[in-house]
Amino acid sequence: AVLRRWLAAHRARQQRFARALAWPELALWEDFELYVEGLARHVENSFVVDAARHPGAKAALAGDPRYHAFAGLEGKLYVYPKYGRMRAQTWFYEMGAHLARLLDRAVGSAWHQTVANHPGFLVAEVQRATRRSR
């Protein structure tokens, strides 16, 4: 139900902005950004929360100086911001991460294998999940 309501609100918002900005490709661009940035944040979060689930990645990243920025967070729960408080600059990261987390809870991890196969990416997986739950 949550994903279905979000999807309806998301599409209505996209249509309003596409008309106001005279940008018919807005939905395609925005859905792609949700996928790229949101999925990246979701993967970062899963690594930070439980790095032991990713031993190969941890070993590969050990020599990368950028990894050390996350090292202090290892084993700590990443706090997802409340939807109403998302900053515009981080909306794609946060909303995409939220969607991925909700998909994990709603349909398990099967969507991980198919998310890149759809033109709508993450939003297409939300659509599929809402069709399954009817």
Salt bridges, closest charged atoms under 4 A:
GLU30 OE1 - HIS10 ND1 3.81
GLU30 OE2 - ARG13 NH2 2.93
ASP31 OD1 - HIS10 NE2 3.07
ASP31 OD2 - ARG11 NH1 2.97
GLU44 OE1 - ARG41 NE 3.41
ASP64 OD2 - ARG66 NH2 2.85
GLU74 OE2 - LYS58 NZ 2.81
ASP104 OD2 - HIS42 NE2 2.93
ASP104 OD1 - HIS112 NE2 2.78
GLU125 OE2 - HIS118 NE2 3.06
GLU125 OE1 - ARG128 NE 3.62
